[in-house]
Amino acid sequence: MKKGEVGPWYESTDTTYKGSFPVNTDGGQLSGGQPGLAGGFRHVIEGSRQIMGRAGPRQVPKNDLAMVNG
């Protein structure tokens, strides 16, 4: 994307777990009780669950790739 295109793209994209570009499928740190440093690995676990097809009701349809940042 070119400079200045990300904002409009993000605003027009469905980033829910059922959307075309799922982000934070487990709700993120706030959903985990804000565990601080101990919560850093939660993202890896959620990404792994998505790839293995074990995310339950949060499962995304296309699950062959996960990106974890934190």
DRENDRENLUM-560387 format. One record per residue (C-alpha): residue number from 1; residue in one letter; x, y, z. Coordinates in Angstrom, 1 decimal, always signed. Layout:
BEGIN
+-----+------+--------+--------+--------+
!  nr ! rest !      x !      y !      z !
+-----+------+--------+--------+--------+
! NUM !    a !      X !      Y !      Z !
...
+-----+------+--------+--------+--------+
This chain:
BEGIN
+-----+------+--------+--------+--------+
!  nr ! rest !      x !      y !      z !
+-----+------+--------+--------+--------+
!   1 !    m !   +0.0 !   +0.0 !   +0.0 !
!   2 !    k !   +1.0 !   +3.5 !   -0.6 !
!   3 !    k !   +1.4 !   +6.1 !   +2.1 !
!   4 !    g !   -2.0 !   +7.3 !   +3.3 !
!   5 !    e !   -3.9 !   +4.3 !   +2.1 !
!   6 !    v !   -3.9 !   +2.2 !   +5.2 !
!   7 !    g !   -6.4 !   +4.2 !   +7.3 !
!   8 !    p !   -9.2 !   +4.2 !   +4.7 !
!   9 !    w !   -8.5 !   +0.5 !   +3.9 !
!  10 !    y !   -8.7 !   -0.5 !   +7.6 !
!  11 !    e !  -11.9 !   +1.5 !   +8.1 !
!  12 !    s !  -13.6 !   -0.2 !   +5.2 !
!  13 !    t !  -12.3 !   -3.7 !   +6.1 !
!  14 !    d !  -14.1 !   -6.2 !   +8.4 !
!  15 !    t !  -11.5 !   -7.1 !  +11.0 !
!  16 !    t !  -13.8 !   -9.3 !  +13.1 !
!  17 !    y !  -13.0 !  -13.0 !  +13.4 !
!  18 !    k !  -15.6 !  -13.7 !  +10.7 !
!  19 !    g !  -14.4 !  -10.9 !   +8.5 !
!  20 !    s !  -12.1 !  -10.8 !   +5.5 !
!  21 !    f !   -9.1 !   -9.7 !   +7.6 !
!  22 !    p !   -9.5 !  -11.1 !  +11.1 !
!  23 !    v !   -7.5 !   -9.2 !  +13.8 !
!  24 !    n !   -7.3 !  -10.0 !  +17.5 !
!  25 !    t !   -9.5 !  -13.1 !  +17.2 !
!  26 !    d !   -9.3 !  -13.8 !  +21.0 !
!  27 !    g !  -10.1 !  -10.3 !  +22.1 !
!  28 !    g !   -6.6 !   -9.4 !  +23.0 !
!  29 !    q !   -5.0 !   -8.5 !  +26.3 !
!  30 !    l !   -8.0 !   -6.8 !  +27.8 !
!  31 !    s !  -10.1 !  -10.0 !  +27.3 !
!  32 !    g !   -7.4 !  -11.9 !  +29.2 !
!  33 !    g !   -7.6 !   -9.7 !  +32.3 !
!  34 !    q !   -4.6 !   -7.6 !  +31.3 !
!  35 !    p !   -2.0 !  -10.2 !  +32.6 !
!  36 !    g !   +1.0 !   -8.0 !  +31.8 !
!  37 !    l !   +4.1 !   -9.8 !  +30.8 !
!  38 !    a !   +2.5 !  -13.2 !  +31.3 !
!  39 !    g !   +0.0 !  -12.3 !  +28.6 !
!  40 !    g !   +2.6 !  -12.1 !  +25.8 !
!  41 !    f !   +2.4 !  -15.7 !  +25.0 !
!  42 !    r !   -1.4 !  -15.7 !  +24.7 !
!  43 !    h !   -1.1 !  -14.4 !  +21.1 !
!  44 !    v !   +1.1 !  -17.3 !  +20.1 !
!  45 !    i !   -1.4 !  -19.8 !  +21.6 !
!  46 !    e !   -4.3 !  -18.1 !  +19.8 !
!  47 !    g !   -2.4 !  -18.2 !  +16.5 !
!  48 !    s !   -1.6 !  -21.8 !  +17.0 !
!  49 !    r !   -5.2 !  -22.7 !  +17.8 !
!  50 !    q !   -6.4 !  -20.9 !  +14.7 !
!  51 !    i !   -3.9 !  -22.8 !  +12.5 !
!  52 !    m !   -4.8 !  -26.2 !  +14.1 !
!  53 !    g !   -8.5 !  -25.5 !  +13.7 !
!  54 !    r !   -9.0 !  -25.6 !  +17.5 !
!  55 !    a !  -10.3 !  -22.0 !  +18.2 !
!  56 !    g !  -13.9 !  -23.0 !  +18.8 !
!  57 !    p !  -16.4 !  -20.3 !  +18.1 !
!  58 !    r !  -13.6 !  -17.8 !  +17.2 !
!  59 !    q !  -12.3 !  -20.1 !  +14.4 !
!  60 !    v !  -11.5 !  -18.2 !  +11.2 !
!  61 !    p !  -12.4 !  -19.8 !   +7.9 !
!  62 !    k !   -8.9 !  -19.4 !   +6.3 !
!  63 !    n !   -6.5 !  -20.6 !   +8.9 !
!  64 !    d !   -3.2 !  -21.6 !   +7.1 !
!  65 !    l !   -1.3 !  -18.4 !   +8.3 !
!  66 !    a !   -1.1 !  -16.5 !  +11.5 !
!  67 !    m !   +0.8 !  -13.4 !  +12.4 !
!  68 !    v !   +1.7 !  -12.7 !  +16.0 !
!  69 !    n !   +3.1 !   -9.4 !  +17.2 !
!  70 !    g !   +3.7 !   -8.1 !  +20.7 !
+-----+------+--------+--------+--------+
